[in-house]
Amino acid sequence: MLDTRSDEILSNVPHAALFVKRSEIDFSHRTPCPICQKWFMVLFLKSSAKELALTVYAVNMKNPEQEFRSCHSNPPVVILNDQQTVLTDSKEIEYEITTRFQQVNLRSDKEAEHAIADIYIKFHAYLKADQKTFMARERSLTVELKKLDLFLQRRDTKFLCGDQMTYADCDILPKLQHIRIAGQIYRNYSIPTDFKYLWQYLKNAYETKAFRESCPYDQDIILHYETKTDMGTKLYPKNRHPYLQPPTLTFTIINENRVISNLKDDKQER
């Protein structure tokens, strides 16, 4: 569980509780659900700006805690304790956060939203591809990533809408991490090294506390897609199954097949 209420500055501000699907590797708040991570990042940014105090609860979906079961929903769930407001829909969450907490503007523009709209859809289609559709779907995913790379080149900013994260960044960055990790494992796919603006974008994200604190372990990302591809556990020799590996967080930055940055963390990285 992550809890920022111990910060004296945050003792007199509204409190937000976020329920996320827990890590299956160490049962922590490092959720493999990209939607959960999106709201984790959004609320973390708001907490960092001292607009709210944040507690993140890691939910065991096989045996949920009573406090979570009473919400009658799947994660992510946000509870705003000042008015006991329970939010279970992403549109509701965004509306309430945007209207109640206005000090940090996380709104993104339509052009940025359009640049990222189809990336994750193409990735899911790629994972499910058979031999006949494999190459076409790989090209479709690469085209979408290239579109994002070109958009980032035109913008020439750290993030999609400027030098601070917005809702669009919190939405796409978890998905890009999933593409990076699961794409390599299940399809031997790597984000092209010549997409240098996209790699710089990832580097910028890896340097933020919001992303690093919420980022799932590589092994959790791999497990997240076991049932979403026909390959599944066939990829794992017995002693290399994700449950048997030490948890790792991949924050390396690649440029022309060379590691140009390896940001250190307290967990094993690669």
Secondary structure, 3 states (H helix, E strand, C coil): CEECCCCHHHHHCCEEEEEEECCCCCCCCCCCCHHHHHHHHHHHHHHHCCCCEEEEEEECCCCCCHHHHCCCCCCCEEEECCCCEEECCHHHHHHHHHHHCCCCCCCCCHHHHHHHCCHHHHHHHHHCCCCCCHHHHHHHHHHHHHHHHHHHHHHCCCECCECCCCHHHHHHHHHHHHHHHHHHHHHCCCCCCCCHHHHHHHHHHHCCHHHHHHCCCHHHHHHHCHHHCCCHHHHCCHHHCHHHCCCEECCEEEECCEEEEECCCCCEEC
